[in-house]
């Protein structure tokens, strides 16, 4: 993602004259982002210490000039952030806020980016099949036409769940923090992942999962003033879980996290929580978050080889494991 010369193939780039809004003006609001994280940070091993992607300068009531919305994993525990505008100017940024539940992150530019910013739209108004623009920082050459091909629940293996994620295809190859722009030129989502899905003929289809902007509206002002959504923290296991034929497989554990301390092992099959059977990642996370505040004990029913075990885990608060953005 750090190659400065990459471009979207020209046949996939949007044609400015086909849009009713100023497409090139909108694309100038998308900036490139680079963050550096200390090597001893909690997320350094899983997410790396040098992270690159994009962000979007946004306009919203009460928002400061130079406010950039991005995907939070790019700036989690960041020590330095740099933003590069459409004209090549680079300015430092301050990692202002990160919300674990939605995945959104906010950066405040500490210099002039020279753009007015995108207004926030409403993702719920976008219909399946509607034509959209997905854009990384760098202008027209890094933007592509795409369509909304799905909207549904998305459960991430890292204790993450969206009730109504957006899925677009064709997929943008540099999706992290990229802007999904609606037909009215407003921002309707932020790029998070690329996913592969096979079709009936056995062909692989790539799509991006995009975090919808509608879930930012109710928390933006709180994120600006507190550094988070202000919602109570969820209980956390520090356990990476994926669905397989045998149920829910533990694919990894956060070093020193609650599940690791309790004796959960990579390769364990989670079949229940608090005596409730679970076979889907989304059901596991919902049952976990329903137990109460961090510090509450949960019982995991686990298959390990031929044995069935109950492992008692004292849940934690993931935010306390992370370096928090400094407020100023």
C-alpha positions, 0 to 999 in steps of 0.5 A, spaced: 500 500 500 506 504 500 507 504 492 506 511 490 506 510 483 500 505 483 493 507 479 486 504 478 486 501 471 483 507 466 477 503 464 475 502 472 476 510 473 470 514 474 468 519 468 467 526 471 462 528 466 458 523 468 456 525 475 451 531 477 456 533 482 464 535 482 467 529 482 474 531 482 473 536 487 470 531 492 476 526 490 481 532 493 477 531 500 480 524 500 488 524 503 493 519 504 495 517 511 501 514 514 501 512 521 507 510 525 506 506 532 511 504 537 514 497 537 512 495 544 504 497 542 499 492 544 497 492 536 504 492 533 505 485 532 498 484 529 497 490 525 504 492 524 508 499 526 508 502 519 500 503 517 498 506 510 491 508 507 487 513 506 482 518 510 477 523 508 476 530 510 469 531 513 464 537 514 459 536 519 456 541 524 461 543 530 467 539 527 473 543 527 477 544 520 481 539 518 478 533 521 479 527 517 475 520 518 479 514 517 478 506 519 481 506 526 486 500 525 490 505 521 491 510 527 490 505 533 496 507 538 499 511 533 505 515 535 505 520 529 500 521 523 502 524 516 497 526 511 498 527 504 493 532 500 492 532 493 497 537 491 502 533 495 503 537 501 504 533 507 502 535 514 502 532 521 496 529 524 493 528 531 490 521 532 484 524 536 479 518 537 478 511 535 471 507 537 472 500 538 465 498 536 464 502 529 471 501 527 471 509 525 477 513 527 478 521 527 485 525 525 486 532 526 490 535 521 495 540 524 496 544 518 492 546 512 490 541 507 487 546 502 480 542 501 473 544 504 471 537 505 466 532 504 459 532 507 456 526 511 451 522 507 446 517 509 448 510 507 441 507 509 438 511 502 443 507 498 439 502 494 442 495 492 445 495 485 446 503 485 453 506 482 458 509 487 465 511 487 470 508 492 477 513 492 483 512 496 488 518 497 491 521 490 485 523 486 482 520 479 487 515 478 486 512 485 478 512 484 474 507 481 466 506 479 463 500 484 456 498 486 453 496 492 452 489 492 450 487 499 448 490 506 448 485 511 451 483 518 458 482 518 462 479 524 469 480 525 474 474 528 477 480 532 471 481 537 467 486 532 460 486 529 456 490 524 449 490 524 448 493 517 455 493 513 456 495 506 459 490 501 461 493 494 464 490 488 468 490 484 473 491 490 478 497 490 485 494 491 487 499 496 481 500 501 483 502 508 480 508 510 478 509 503 472 514 501 465 511 499 462 516 495 454 516 494 451 519 487 450 526 491 457 527 492 456 525 500 460 520 504 456 514 505 462 509 508 469 508 510 473 502 507 475 497 512 476 490 508 477 486 502 473 479 502 473 473 497 467 470 495 466 464 490 460 464 486 456 458 483 461 457 477 467 456 482 470 463 480 472 468 486 469 474 486 472 480 491 468 485 494 470 491 499 466 491 506 465 498 508 463 501 515 456 505 513 456 512 515 450 512 518 453 509 525 457 515 525 452 520 526 450 519 533 457 519 536 461 524 532 460 529 537 462 525 543 468 522 539 470 529 538 470 531 545 472 524 549 476 520 544 471 515 544 464 514 543 462 515 550 458 508 550 460 503 556 466 498 554 464 491 552 467 485 555 473 483 552 476 476 551 482 477 547 480 471 542 480 471 535 475 466 532 473 463 525 467 459 523 469 452 520 466 445 519 467 443 527 464 450 529 468 456 532 475 455 532 480 459 536 485 461 531 489 466 535 490 469 542 492 476 544 498 476 548 496 476 556 489 477 554 483 474 558 482 468 554 490 466 554 490 467 561 485 463 563 488 457 559 484 457 552 489 455 547 489 456 539 486 450 536 480 450 541 473 449 538 468 454 542 461 450 542 458 454 548 458 460 552 455 460 559 452 454 557 448 457 551 450 453 544 454 457 539 456 456 532 456 462 529 461 468 530 456 473 531 452 469 536 458 468 540 460 476 540 452 478 542 452 473 548 459 475 550 457 483 550 450 481 554 454 478 560 455 485 563 461 490 564 468 488 563 471 484 569 465 479 569 466 472 568 464 468 563 464 460 562 466 458 555 465 451 553 470 448 549 472 442 545 479 440 545 481 434 542 476 428 544 475 432 551 470 437 553 472 443 557 469 449 561 474 454 561 472 460 566 474 467 563 474 474 567 473 478 561 477 485 560 477 492 557 480 492 551 481 499 551 485 499 557 490 495 553 491 500 548 495 507 548 490 512 548 490 518 544 492 524 548 487 530 548 489 537 547 
